[in-house]
Amino acid sequence: MGFIPQNKPPAEVGAKVPLYFIINDQEIIVKWSRDKYWIPSETDISEYDFDLKRTHFVGSWNDQFCYASEFPKNLSIPDALQSIPLRDAFTQFSSHEIQAISLAKQILTWDRDFRFCGRCGQPTVELPDERAKVCKRCGSTNYPRLSPSIIVSVVKKDQLLLARSARFPKGMYSVLAGFVEPGETLEECVKREVMEEVGIEVQNIRYFGSQNWPFPHSLMIGFTADYFRGEIGIDNDEIVDARWFTASELPKIPGSYSIARKMIDHFRSSSLLENRIKL
C-alpha cells in the first residue's frame, strides 16, 4: 500500500508507530540504517528534545500515520539522525515517499505563509475538517497554494532543445519551463515561455504528464512541441545558453526523479527507436 494523503487527523492512535517528515526550507531529517535512508518514526525522535514547530497530519503510508513538522535551522541533530537537502532526498526514496515529502513540504510552507490574513492582517485559524485557514475577523479563507507551471520539450527533427539557467549546477542543461500567467491557457503559456526564453515559435503542442514540485508549491505540467520557425536567441536573464542536441550528444541533465528527465529520456528512447527502424 502506498502513501494516502489525508486532511483530517485520526481520531484514534494508529496500530503502528507514526512517521515524522521533519523539514525546513531546504532540508529534511532522515535516519541512516541498513545502507539506506529512512523517514524517522516517533520512536526514533522521542528520546531527543526536538523543538518541533507546527506539526500537521498529512496522511498514512503502509498503515503508519504521517506527520509533517518544521525544525529550526539551528537544531542540534543527534548522531543517529542527519539532515540532507530535500532535492537529494528525491533521489533516495521511493515514489510514495517522495509524494509524502512533497505534500509535507507544501503544507508547512502554506502554514508558515498564511499565519496572518492577507486582507486585514489578523491571525488566522486552521479549520478542523479541511485543509484551510480562515480569518475570524473578515472571513477570508486560504487553502494551500498551488502554482501551475509548464515544462516543455521542443523537438526539431532529430534534435532536442535544451537550455541552461545560471542557477543550474555546472554543466547542466534542461528543457524549458515557466509559470502560467493569469488569463492564459497552458498552450498559450508554452508558446509565450519558449518565445520569451529562446526566441523561437513552436507548434503541435501535446500533453506529456505532470509532477508535483514543492519548491515551493508548483505543479509542473509537461508538454512536447515541435519547432516551427525562428533562430535561438537567449534572453540572458533566465537563460544563459540554449542549444539543439541529438540523442547521442546530450549534456549533463536533471536527475531521474524529475519530469524534466522523464521528458528527455522519452526523446532519447524515441530517437533510438527511429534509428533502429531506419536500419
Protein Blocks (a to p, Z undefined) as FASTA:
>chain_A
ZZdddfbdcfbdcfbdcddddddfkbccdddeehiacdddfklmmmpccddehiadfbde
ehiacddddddfklccdfkbccddfklmmmmmcfklmmmmmmmmmmmmmmmmmmpcfklo
pacdddfkbccdddfknopacdddddddddddddehjaccddddfkbcehiacddddddd
ehiafklmmmmmmmmmnopacehiacfbdcddfbfbcccdddddddfbdcdddehlmpmb
dcdddfklcccdddfkbmklmmmmmmmmmmmmmmmmmZZ
